[in-house]
Amino acid sequence: MAGYLSTHVLDTSRGLPAKGIRVELYQVDGDQRVLLNSLVTNHDGRTDEQLLPEARFFFGSFELVFHTGEYFDSIGEPKDHCRFLDVIPIRFGMFERIHYHVPLLLSPYAYSTYRGS
């Protein structure tokens, strides 16, 4: 079975995929973070490549960082909205060789995530 990581960002306030969000993937070891990848979401709110493809997959603790303030700026949200959720970090572990999918449901004042499929 192949292990890899993907994401999908939906702007629930607009009912649309969130295009143009910079997503960074870090390996986390205690207080240390190492940048593994940085991609931008496409017209469907997904990245064109897997965040951590099968060829580079490994077990451990990770952090996805979604730069949502930049996204809200790009769609013209007023500054008081877009800076409430400027950067959203999500920490999680991957300890099986499977497809991990970490979606983000986003609005100017709230977000949620879950282990997707």
FENRA-V117509 format. One line per field, one symbol per residue. psi: psi as a letter, one per 30 degrees, with the letter a starting at -180 (. if undefined). burial: I if it has 24 or more other C-alpha atoms within 12 Angstrom, else O. A space follows every 50 residues. Layout:
# FENRA-V117509
psi->???
burial->???
This chain:
# FENRA-V117509
psi->kkklkllkkkjfffhlkjkgkkkkkkkkjbfkkkkeljlkkafgglkflk ejlefgkllaklkkjkifeeeeefggkkefeffeiekjkjklkjgliljk kjlkkklfglllllja.
burial->OOOIIIIIIIIOOOOOIIIIIIIIIIIOOOOOOOOIIIIIIOOOIIIOOI IIIOOOIIOOIIIIIIIIIIIIOOOOOOOOOIOOIIIIIIIIOIOOOOII IIIIIIIIOOIOOOOOO
